[in-house]
Amino acid sequence: MARPIFQRIVPARTPAHERELLPEGRLSGPMPWVIAIMLFLTTLSAAAGLALIDAAAGVGDDMAGRVTIQVADPNPTSRADQVRRIREALSDQPYVRRVAPVDEVELKRMMREWLGDAGMTADLPIPALIDVDLVAAGDTQAVAQLRAAVAAVAPDAGVEPHADWLGAVARLVRSLAAVAVALMLMMGIATIATVTLATRGALNTHYATIEILHLIGSTDRQIARLFQRRIAMDATFGCTVGFLAAFIVIMSVGWQFRDVAAGLLSGGGAPRGFVWDYVALLALPIAGVAIATWTARMTITRALHRIL
């Protein structure tokens, strides 16, 4: 009953009487399951890499051009006066897009999440924070001008560009992405090795049949087509099982971490590149079948030229 399903997935160009020359079951042996495991791990690696890249891109776009000004004056009146003067000094600067003081109530709520109720004592000094969005992200000259403007009205205020720590985040994401790519390459090499061994094993098993086919006039191309079709069907089964298992895991993790995750694992709004991320993942099983089929054809063709 499974035969028509596989015939629809992999076009059956080989005549029926030729397909009967390889009578073993299509899913015999460990190859389909090894391919399923490798594609499962490859898909998870690719999804994690894409999620990290999307998250880093979103954070970078939103925060690369932002600067936080901290006014740590313990006197509430003096602190409020410095915040007012900083806003007035920066509001008409051409390199500044927006100046927005952080609400003190919101700041206390954020600090309570880290310190707890016991840490939020009445005498706890809470600095005033001002978020400034620059017109051009990463403009070092604008940052220097902003520092000078702030120092002129509030010499003790601290200026912290978000781009300073975003650089470390970007390097970490690039390193993790490189690890994901390396894992995918290793899985691809392992797939090629598995298909090569399976093809050679099938060749040895059917060596007598191949000799008879040569004697009655079959070409190497016709014989290779038999093995190629069988490997393609096994690879289709393995890639389908591996991809579906990985997709279920991705959706499960995304549902559990929908409030904190980003990229592919986000349960909120669609992130940047959302559609293309899933297109890239859907291309993995197709690429897996193509690689397995090409490897089987190359292996059997070279083997036939060498032994016959």
C-alpha positions as CSV (number, residue, x, y, z in Angstrom):
1,M,0.0,0.0,0.0
2,A,2.9,2.3,0.6
3,R,4.3,1.9,-2.9
4,P,2.0,4.4,-4.7
5,I,2.7,7.1,-2.1
6,F,6.5,6.8,-2.8
7,Q,5.9,6.7,-6.5
8,R,4.1,10.1,-6.2
9,I,6.9,11.6,-4.2
10,V,9.7,10.3,-6.5
11,P,8.8,10.1,-10.2
12,A,8.8,6.5,-11.4
13,R,10.6,6.8,-14.7
14,T,12.0,3.2,-14.5
15,P,9.7,0.6,-16.1
16,A,8.0,-1.8,-13.7
17,H,9.8,-4.9,-15.0
18,E,13.1,-3.2,-14.3
19,R,12.1,-2.2,-10.8
20,E,11.4,-5.8,-10.0
21,L,15.1,-6.6,-10.5
22,L,15.9,-5.2,-7.0
23,P,13.4,-7.2,-4.9
24,E,14.5,-6.1,-1.4
25,G,12.2,-4.0,0.7
26,R,12.7,-0.3,0.1
27,L,13.2,0.5,3.8
28,S,15.5,-2.4,4.6
29,G,18.6,-1.5,6.4
30,P,19.5,1.4,8.6
31,M,20.1,4.0,5.9
32,P,16.6,5.7,5.9
33,W,16.7,6.0,9.7
34,V,20.3,7.3,9.7
35,I,19.3,10.0,7.2
36,A,16.2,10.8,9.3
37,I,18.3,11.4,12.4
38,M,20.9,13.5,10.5
39,L,18.2,15.7,8.9
40,F,16.5,16.0,12.3
41,L,19.7,17.4,13.8
42,T,20.4,19.5,10.7
43,T,17.0,21.1,10.8
44,L,17.3,21.9,14.5
45,S,20.7,23.4,14.0
46,A,19.4,25.6,11.1
47,A,16.4,26.7,13.0
48,A,18.5,27.7,16.0
49,G,20.9,29.6,13.8
50,L,18.1,31.4,12.0
51,A,16.4,32.3,15.3
52,L,19.6,33.8,16.7
53,I,20.3,35.8,13.6
54,D,16.7,37.1,13.5
55,A,16.8,38.0,17.2
56,A,20.2,39.8,16.8
57,A,19.0,41.7,13.7
58,G,15.9,42.8,15.5
59,V,17.8,44.0,18.6
60,G,20.4,45.6,16.5
61,D,18.0,47.6,14.4
62,D,16.1,48.8,17.4
63,M,19.0,49.6,19.7
64,A,22.2,50.2,17.6
65,G,21.3,53.9,17.4
66,R,20.2,54.3,21.0
67,V,22.1,56.0,23.8
68,T,21.1,55.9,27.5
69,I,22.0,58.9,29.7
70,Q,22.2,58.2,33.4
71,V,21.8,61.0,35.9
72,A,22.8,59.7,39.4
73,D,22.3,62.8,41.5
74,P,20.9,61.7,44.9
75,N,18.9,65.0,45.3
76,P,15.5,64.5,43.6
77,T,15.1,68.2,42.8
78,S,18.6,68.6,41.3
79,R,18.2,65.3,39.4
80,A,14.9,66.5,37.9
81,D,16.5,69.8,36.9
82,Q,19.4,68.1,35.2
83,V,17.0,65.8,33.2
84,R,15.0,68.9,32.1
85,R,18.2,70.7,31.0
86,I,19.5,67.6,29.1
87,R,16.2,67.3,27.3
88,E,16.3,71.0,26.3
89,A,19.9,70.7,25.1
90,L,19.3,67.7,22.9
91,S,15.8,68.3,21.6
92,D,16.9,70.7,18.9
93,Q,20.1,68.8,17.8
94,P,20.0,67.6,14.2
95,Y,21.6,64.2,15.0
96,V,19.0,63.4,17.6
97,R,15.7,61.7,16.5
98,R,14.0,61.3,19.9
99,V,14.7,62.1,23.6
100,A,12.5,60.2,26.1
101,P,13.1,60.0,29.9
102,V,12.4,56.6,31.3
103,D,9.3,56.7,33.6
104,E,10.4,56.3,37.2
105,V,7.5,54.0,38.0
106,E,8.5,51.7,35.1
107,L,12.2,51.8,36.2
108,K,11.2,50.8,39.8
109,R,9.1,47.9,38.4
110,M,12.1,46.7,36.4
111,M,14.4,46.9,39.4
112,R,11.9,45.1,41.6
113,E,12.0,42.1,39.2
114,W,15.8,41.9,39.8
115,L,16.1,42.9,43.5
116,G,12.8,41.7,44.8
117,D,10.6,43.6,47.3
118,A,13.2,43.3,50.1
119,G,15.8,45.1,48.0
120,M,13.5,48.0,47.1
121,T,14.1,50.0,50.3
122,A,13.0,53.6,50.7
123,D,16.5,54.9,50.7
124,L,17.6,53.0,47.6
125,P,19.2,55.5,45.2
126,I,17.4,55.3,41.8
127,P,19.1,57.2,38.9
128,A,17.1,59.0,36.2
129,L,17.5,57.5,32.8
130,I,17.0,59.2,29.4
131,D,16.8,57.2,26.2
132,V,18.1,59.1,23.1
133,D,17.6,57.7,19.6
134,L,20.2,59.0,17.1
135,V,19.3,59.7,13.4
136,A,22.1,57.5,12.2
137,A,23.0,54.3,14.0
138,G,26.7,53.8,14.7
139,D,27.5,57.4,14.1
140,T,30.6,57.9,16.3
141,Q,30.7,61.7,15.6
142,A,27.1,62.1,16.7
143,V,27.9,60.2,19.9
144,A,30.8,62.5,20.6
145,Q,28.7,65.6,20.0
146,L,26.0,64.2,22.3
147,R,28.6,63.6,25.0
148,A,29.8,67.2,24.7
149,A,26.2,68.5,24.8
150,V,25.4,66.5,27.9
151,A,28.6,67.4,29.7
152,A,27.9,71.1,29.2
153,V,24.7,70.9,31.2
154,A,25.3,67.9,33.5
155,P,29.0,67.1,33.9
156,D,28.3,64.0,36.1
157,A,25.8,62.3,33.8
158,G,26.9,59.1,32.2
159,V,26.4,58.4,28.5
160,E,26.3,54.8,27.4
161,P,25.8,54.0,23.7
162,H,24.1,50.6,23.2
163,A,26.3,49.9,20.2
164,D,29.2,49.3,22.7
165,W,27.7,46.1,24.0
166,L,25.8,45.2,20.9
167,G,29.2,44.5,19.3
168,A,29.8,41.7,21.8
169,V,26.4,40.3,21.1
170,A,27.0,40.4,17.4
171,R,30.2,38.5,17.7
172,L,28.6,35.9,19.9
173,V,25.8,35.4,17.3
174,R,28.3,35.1,14.5
175,S,30.1,32.4,16.4
176,L,27.0,30.5,17.1
177,A,25.9,30.8,13.5
178,A,29.3,29.5,12.4
179,V,28.8,26.5,14.7
180,A,25.4,25.8,13.2
181,V,26.8,26.0,9.7
182,A,29.7,23.6,10.7
183,L,27.1,21.1,12.1
184,M,25.1,21.3,8.9
185,L,28.2,20.6,6.8
186,M,29.2,17.7,9.0
187,M,25.7,16.3,8.6
188,G,25.9,16.7,4.9
189,I,29.2,14.8,4.8
190,A,27.8,12.1,7.0
191,T,24.8,11.7,4.7
192,I,27.1,11.3,1.7
193,A,29.1,8.7,3.5
194,T,26.0,6.8,4.6
195,V,24.6,6.8,1.1
196,T,27.9,5.7,-0.4
197,L,28.2,2.7,2.0
198,A,24.6,1.7,1.4
199,T,25.0,1.9,-2.4
200,R,28.1,-0.2,-2.3
201,G,26.4,-2.7,-0.1
202,A,23.4,-2.9,-2.5
203,L,25.9,-3.3,-5.4
204,N,27.6,-6.2,-3.7
205,T,24.3,-7.8,-2.8
206,H,23.0,-7.7,-6.4
207,Y,26.3,-8.3,-8.2
208,A,25.1,-11.4,-9.9
209,T,22.0,-9.7,-11.2
210,I,24.1,-6.8,-12.5
211,E,26.4,-9.3,-14.4
212,I,23.3,-10.9,-16.0
213,L,21.9,-7.5,-17.0
214,H,25.2,-6.6,-18.7
215,L,25.2,-9.9,-20.6
216,I,21.7,-9.2,-22.0
217,G,22.7,-5.7,-23.1
218,S,21.8,-3.3,-20.2
219,T,23.9,-0.2,-20.0
220,D,25.6,1.2,-16.9
221,R,23.2,4.1,-17.1
222,Q,20.2,1.8,-16.9
223,I,21.6,-0.2,-14.0
224,A,22.6,3.0,-12.1
225,R,19.0,4.3,-12.6
226,L,17.7,1.3,-10.6
227,F,19.9,2.0,-7.6
228,Q,19.4,5.7,-7.9
229,R,15.6,5.4,-7.7
230,R,15.8,3.1,-4.7
231,I,18.2,5.3,-2.8
232,A,16.0,8.3,-3.6
233,M,12.9,6.6,-2.2
234,D,14.8,5.6,1.0
235,A,16.1,9.1,1.3
236,T,12.7,10.6,0.8
237,F,11.3,8.5,3.6
238,G,14.2,9.4,5.9
239,C,14.1,13.1,5.1
240,T,10.4,13.3,5.6
241,V,10.5,11.6,8.9
242,G,13.4,13.7,10.2
243,F,12.0,17.0,9.0
244,L,8.5,16.3,10.5
245,A,10.1,15.3,13.9
246,A,12.3,18.4,13.9
247,F,9.3,20.7,12.9
248,I,7.3,19.3,15.8
249,V,10.2,20.0,18.2
250,I,10.6,23.5,16.9
251,M,6.9,24.3,17.3
252,S,6.8,22.8,20.8
253,V,9.8,24.9,21.9
254,G,8.3,28.0,20.2
255,W,5.0,27.5,22.1
256,Q,6.7,27.1,25.4
257,F,9.0,30.1,25.0
258,R,6.7,32.3,22.9
259,D,6.9,35.2,25.3
260,V,10.7,35.4,25.5
261,A,12.1,33.8,22.3
262,A,12.7,35.5,19.0
263,G,13.2,34.6,15.4
264,L,11.7,31.2,14.4
265,L,10.8,30.3,18.0
266,S,8.7,33.4,18.5
267,G,5.1,33.0,19.2
268,G,4.4,36.7,18.7
269,G,4.4,38.8,15.6
270,A,6.3,37.7,12.6
271,P,10.0,38.6,12.9
272,R,12.1,40.0,10.1
273,G,12.7,37.4,7.4
274,F,10.0,35.1,9.0
275,V,8.8,33.7,5.6
276,W,12.3,33.2,4.2
277,D,13.4,31.4,7.4
278,Y,10.7,28.7,6.9
279,V,11.5,28.5,3.2
280,A,15.1,27.8,4.1
281,L,14.0,25.0,6.5
282,L,11.6,23.5,3.9
283,A,14.5,23.4,1.4
284,L,16.5,21.1,3.7
285,P,14.6,17.8,3.1
286,I,14.6,18.6,-0.6
287,A,18.3,19.2,-0.6
288,G,18.8,16.0,1.4
289,V,17.0,13.9,-1.2
290,A,18.9,15.5,-4.0
291,I,22.3,15.0,-2.3
292,A,21.5,11.3,-1.6
293,T,20.3,10.7,-5.1
294,W,23.3,12.4,-6.7
295,T,25.7,10.5,-4.4
296,A,24.1,7.1,-5.2
297,R,24.4,7.8,-8.9
298,M,28.0,8.8,-8.7
299,T,28.9,5.9,-6.5
300,I,27.3,3.2,-8.6
301,T,28.6,4.7,-11.9
302,R,32.2,4.8,-10.7
303,A,31.8,1.3,-9.2
304,L,30.4,-0.2,-12.5
305,H,33.2,1.3,-14.5
306,R,35.8,-0.1,-12.1
307,I,34.5,-3.7,-11.7
308,L,32.9,-4.5,-15.0
